[in-house]
Amino acid sequence: MKLVILDRDGTINEDRDDYVKSADEWLPVPGALEAIARLNHAGWHTVVASNQSGLGRGLLDMASLTAIHVKMNALLTQAGGRIDAVFFCPHTDSDDCDCRKPLPGLYEQIAERYGVSLGHVPAVGDSLRDLQAAAAAGCQPHLVRTGKSARLGDDGAVQLAAQVKGARVHADLAAFAEWLVHSQAQVGSLVSDSDFGRLGVR
């Protein structure tokens, strides 16, 4: 099974410092929906793993979260893509759970649900905790320079990714999709098609 795990806020949709609390506030990152569709058309199943502490903080309820994902899936359908499932952590730091990134619980739930080993599963996110959770679960970590990482300069993005062994850097989800599809077409290629993947982050 060809599986990709994606962070949501900052990776698929624009991030907000005050949290994405409603469907109206959910706005896709340019090119992200088309990137997911491209992955789907290349045979990849895409699953979301997302911290949603806004639930635990009382900033939104399950009905609002469901409405957000209904909008996401509707827009993806229009783009010719799909998300197979959304796994989310509703907890805050004080809840001491094992599913809030940078802990690997969400990824382990995905592995159990799909009955797969995560050793060859790419996991994409826009923050250090996304990379740390992916690596802790045994996934291949990928950083996209959107969301939280958009605030970093070139050197900052490389330095952040260098904190997690094996992490690669891509300009955005579209660049990651291009790299992954290209890599599958040319097995063994280590060349990234993103603006920043060529910087040699390992």
N, C-alpha and C positions, 0 to 999 in steps of 0.2 A: 504494500500500500504506500503510495506517494503522499506524504502528509507534510503540511507546513503549518506551524503555529504562529499566529500573529497577535501582537498587542493591539489594543483598540485605539485609545485616546493618544493622539500624537503620531500614530502610525497609519491608521485607516482614516481617522477623522481629526480635524483640528482640535488641539488641546485648549483647555481654558483653566486659568488659575483658580477660578471659582467653581470648577467642575462642570461637566456637561450634565445638565439637570432635566432637559426636556428634548423632545424630538426637534423642536424649532432650533435648539442650540446645537444640534448635531449637524456638522458640516464636513463633508469629505475633504481630505487632502487632495489637491488637484492630481489627477492621474491614478489615485489609489484604487478606485473601483475598477478601472480598466486593467490595472495590474493584477488584481485578484482574478478577473475574468481570463486574463492571459494564462495565469497559472492553472486555472480550472481547465481551460482548453488544451493545456499541455498534459493533462492527466493528474494534476495535483488536487488533493482535498485540502481545504483551508478551514482551520479551526481557530477561534479567538480565545485567548487567555488574558483576562483583564482584571486588575484591581478596581473595585467599585466601592471604595470606602464612603462615598457619598450616601450610600444606603445606611451604613452604620452611623453616620453623622446626622441622619435625618434630613439630608438635603434633597433627596428624591425617594420615591417609593417604588415598589415592584411594578406598578402599573406604568409609571413613567419610564422605567428601564425597558419594559417590554415595548412600549411605544417607540423608544429610540431604536430598538433592534428591528422592529417592524419597518421603520423608515429605512434603516441601513439595508435590509434585505430587499425592499422594494426598489431602491436605487440600484442595488447590485443586479437585480433581475433585468432592469432596463439596460445595464451595461453588459449583460450577457454572462454575469458571474453569480457566485453563490458562496455563502458561508455555511459549512455543514453543521456547526454547533458553536455555541458561545458558553465558555466556562468562566465564571467570575467569582471573585472573593468579595463579600459584602462587609468584611471586617475592618476595623481600625487597628492601629499599632497596639493599642492597649488590650485588644482581645486575645493576643498571644495565640493566634491560629498558625497552622502550617501551610495555608494556601495563599497568604498574602505575599506577593513578590517583594523582596528577593528570595523568599523560600520557594521550593519547587513543587508545592502541593498541587497547584492547578495542573501542572504538566504531568504529574504522576496520575492525576485523575483522568487526563486525556489518554495516557498510555493504557490505563486499565480499561477505559471505555472502548478503545479501538483495538486492544489486544496487540499492541505493537511495542517494539523496543525503540527508545528514543535516540539511540546512538547515531542514526543517520538522518534525524529529523531537523530541518532548519527551523529556528525560532527567531522571529524578527521583532524588534522593539526600538523605542526612541530614548531609552534611559539606561543608566548603569544597572538599576535593579532588574530590568528586563534581561539584560545579558547575564547577570549573576544567577537569576532563577533558571534561565535556560541551561547554563553550564552546570548548575547543581543537579539538574535533572538528566544531564547527559546529552542534551541537544547541541546542535551546532549554532552558536550565537551570532546574530547579525544585527548591527546598529544602523538605523536609518536616520539621516540628518534632517528630520522634520520634528515637529513637536518640541519637546524639551531640548533635543540636540540641535535644533535650528538656532539656538542662542549661542552655540559654541562656534569658535573659529575653526579653521582647518586643523590647526595643531591641537586644539582642545578636544575635537572629536577623535583624533588619533590617540591622544593620551587617555581618553576615557575608555576607548575600546581595548587599549593595551592592558588595562587592568584585569581583563578576562581572557584567559588563554584561548586562542583559536578564533577570537571575534574578528569579523570583517565589517567594514564600513561601506555604506552605499548612500548615494545622494537622497534617495527616497524609495518608496515601495516599488515604483515602476522600474527603477534601476536595479533593485534586488531581483525582481521578476525576470528582467532581461538577463541578469547574471545567471540565475538558476536555470532558466530554459537553455541558455547557451552552454552552461556547464554540463547539462544532461545530454546535449547534442554532441559535445566533445568531452567524453569522459576523461577525467584526469586533468582537465584544464584548471589552472589556478589564477587565471586572469579575470578580473572583474570588469564589467562594462559600466560600472558606476564611476562618477567623478573621483571618488575617494577610495575605491577598492584597490586602486593601483598603488596605494601608499605602503603596501606590504604588511599590513597589520595581521598578526597571527595569534 
